[in-house]
Amino acid sequence: MIHGEFSAQKILEELIRKRFGLEVCIPEYLEETVLKPGKALERKAYPEKAAPPIDWGLILDEMESQMVRVRNQRKRIEAKGWGEQTDIKERVQELSRNLEGILAEI
């Protein structure tokens, strides 16, 4: 089995095949390979481990909660100096642009 960057995996795979005449396996993410003398490689994939479910409800609820916290802190933000407010404004605008990018991809 070969691990690492895919381009390096391919080079090493070819070198091992040519030099040693061995069967080579480039595993997928979280894939296991069983090696048994005199037998073909036995590959075992675990897609449920490689791509676990994402709890979008939890993620989005947490994000909404954080936005409520920011909104509730508005007076404190407005009480800060112009430089600090500008920094916060730019960071919030960057979040907004990132969300717009996500929405454009959906």
C-alpha positions as CSV (number, residue, x, y, z in Angstrom):
1,M,0.0,0.0,0.0
2,I,1.2,3.5,-0.8
3,H,0.1,6.6,1.1
4,G,0.8,10.3,0.4
5,E,0.1,12.7,-2.4
6,F,-1.6,11.1,-5.4
7,S,1.1,12.1,-7.9
8,A,3.8,10.7,-5.6
9,Q,1.7,7.5,-5.1
10,K,1.5,6.9,-8.8
11,I,5.3,7.3,-9.3
12,L,6.1,5.0,-6.4
13,E,3.5,2.5,-7.6
14,E,5.2,2.2,-11.0
15,L,8.7,2.0,-9.4
16,I,7.6,-0.8,-7.1
17,R,5.9,-2.7,-9.9
18,K,8.9,-2.4,-12.3
19,R,11.7,-3.1,-9.7
20,F,10.1,-5.8,-7.6
21,G,7.2,-7.1,-9.7
22,L,4.8,-6.7,-6.8
23,E,1.1,-6.0,-6.9
24,V,0.6,-2.4,-5.6
25,C,-2.5,-0.9,-4.1
26,I,-3.2,2.8,-3.7
27,P,-5.9,2.9,-1.0
28,E,-8.9,5.2,-1.0
29,Y,-9.5,7.4,2.1
30,L,-9.9,5.1,5.2
31,E,-9.7,2.0,3.0
32,E,-8.0,-1.1,4.5
33,T,-6.1,-3.7,2.6
34,V,-5.6,-7.3,3.9
35,L,-2.3,-8.9,2.9
36,K,-2.2,-12.7,2.8
37,P,0.8,-14.6,1.4
38,G,0.0,-16.1,-2.0
39,K,-3.4,-14.4,-2.2
40,A,-4.7,-11.3,-4.0
41,L,-5.0,-8.1,-2.1
42,E,-8.3,-7.9,-0.2
43,R,-9.6,-4.3,-0.1
44,K,-12.1,-3.2,2.4
45,A,-13.8,0.1,2.1
46,Y,-15.7,1.9,4.8
47,P,-17.7,4.6,3.1
48,E,-19.6,5.4,6.3
49,K,-16.3,6.3,8.0
50,A,-14.9,8.2,5.0
51,A,-18.1,10.3,4.6
52,P,-19.9,10.5,7.9
53,P,-23.3,12.2,7.9
54,I,-23.2,16.0,8.5
55,D,-25.6,17.4,11.1
56,W,-26.7,20.5,9.2
57,G,-29.3,21.3,11.8
58,L,-26.8,21.6,14.5
59,I,-24.4,23.6,12.3
60,L,-27.0,26.1,11.1
61,D,-28.6,26.4,14.6
62,E,-25.2,27.3,16.1
63,M,-24.6,29.8,13.3
64,E,-28.0,31.5,13.9
65,S,-27.3,31.5,17.6
66,Q,-24.0,33.3,17.0
67,M,-25.6,35.9,14.8
68,V,-28.2,36.6,17.5
69,R,-25.3,37.1,20.0
70,V,-23.7,39.6,17.6
71,R,-27.0,41.4,17.1
72,N,-27.4,41.5,20.9
73,Q,-24.0,43.1,21.2
74,R,-24.7,45.8,18.7
75,K,-24.6,48.6,21.3
76,R,-21.2,47.4,22.6
77,I,-19.9,47.2,19.0
78,E,-21.1,50.8,18.3
79,A,-19.4,52.0,21.5
80,K,-16.0,50.8,20.2
81,G,-13.6,53.1,18.4
82,W,-14.0,53.7,14.6
83,G,-11.0,51.4,13.9
84,E,-12.3,48.5,15.9
85,Q,-15.8,48.9,14.4
86,T,-14.3,49.0,10.9
87,D,-12.4,45.8,11.6
88,I,-15.5,44.1,12.9
89,K,-17.6,45.4,9.9
90,E,-15.0,44.0,7.4
91,R,-15.0,40.6,9.1
92,V,-18.8,40.5,9.2
93,Q,-18.9,41.5,5.5
94,E,-16.4,38.7,4.7
95,L,-18.7,36.2,6.4
96,S,-21.6,37.6,4.3
97,R,-19.6,37.2,1.1
98,N,-18.7,33.6,2.1
99,L,-22.4,32.8,2.7
100,E,-23.3,34.4,-0.7
101,G,-20.7,32.1,-2.3
102,I,-22.1,29.0,-0.6
103,L,-25.6,30.0,-1.7
104,A,-24.5,30.4,-5.3
105,E,-23.1,26.9,-5.2
106,I,-26.2,25.3,-3.9
